[in-house]
Amino acid sequence: MNTPSVLANGMWANRWNMIWRVTEDRDKRARFVAVHLDECRRWAGAQLRNSKH
């Protein structure tokens, strides 16, 4: 899967050079970097939970 994915908190995960990068929108700097998309989803879910407190 090379297409961008929208995560739980509305951020984007984009794959580039075998690394997934999480950004606020598709053109901004990465806030989180991971090898697997599942790691990005877990990070996004944690950010969403933290923002609700």
C-alpha positions as CSV (number, residue, x, y, z in Angstrom):
1,M,0.0,0.0,0.0
2,N,1.6,3.3,-1.1
3,T,-1.4,5.5,-1.0
4,P,-1.9,8.0,1.8
5,S,-4.1,6.8,4.7
6,V,-6.2,9.0,7.0
7,L,-5.6,8.1,10.6
8,A,-7.9,8.2,13.7
9,N,-7.2,11.8,14.5
10,G,-7.5,13.1,11.0
11,M,-3.8,13.1,10.3
12,W,-2.3,11.5,7.2
13,A,0.1,8.6,6.9
14,N,2.2,8.7,3.8
15,R,4.8,6.1,2.7
16,W,8.1,7.4,1.3
17,N,11.3,5.4,0.9
18,M,9.8,2.4,2.8
19,I,9.0,4.6,5.9
20,W,5.6,5.8,7.0
21,R,5.4,9.5,8.0
22,V,2.5,11.0,9.9
23,T,1.6,14.6,9.1
24,E,-1.2,17.1,9.9
25,D,-1.9,17.3,6.2
26,R,-0.3,15.7,3.2
27,D,2.3,18.5,2.7
28,K,3.6,19.3,6.2
29,R,6.5,18.0,8.2
30,A,6.3,14.6,9.8
31,R,5.2,14.4,13.5
32,F,5.8,10.6,13.7
33,V,7.8,8.2,11.7
34,A,7.4,4.4,11.6
35,V,8.2,1.3,9.6
36,H,4.7,-0.1,9.7
37,L,1.4,1.6,9.1
38,D,0.0,-0.1,12.2
39,E,2.5,1.8,14.4
40,C,1.2,5.1,12.9
41,R,-2.4,4.0,13.6
42,R,-1.5,3.3,17.3
43,W,0.3,6.6,17.6
44,A,-2.7,8.5,16.1
45,G,-5.1,6.7,18.4
46,A,-3.0,7.6,21.5
47,Q,-2.9,11.2,20.3
48,L,-6.6,11.3,19.9
49,R,-7.2,9.8,23.4
50,N,-4.7,12.3,25.0
51,S,-6.4,15.2,23.3
52,K,-9.8,14.3,24.8
53,H,-8.6,14.7,28.4
